[in-house]
Amino acid sequence: MEPKKGKKSWLGPGAITTDLTIKEIRKRVEAAIKDVPHAVGMNHHMGSKATEDERVMKMF
């Protein structure tokens, strides 16, 4: 998830950024869940910008 400070280039593949459409965010989240099917949660790590964006978080 996109941080407030730092570069988008620091993020790995499938990162959630505030410039993505809701459709693309959903696609990336679903792909991540498929990659780790036993996961019970998620960690936003550096994602303060994304987690503060109501539009992005409503998707969850």
Summary of the structure (lengths in Angstrom):
residues: 60
radius of gyration: 11.1
end to end distance: 13.0
largest distance: 31.0
contacts: 124
relative contact order: 0.27
helix: 43%
strand: 0%
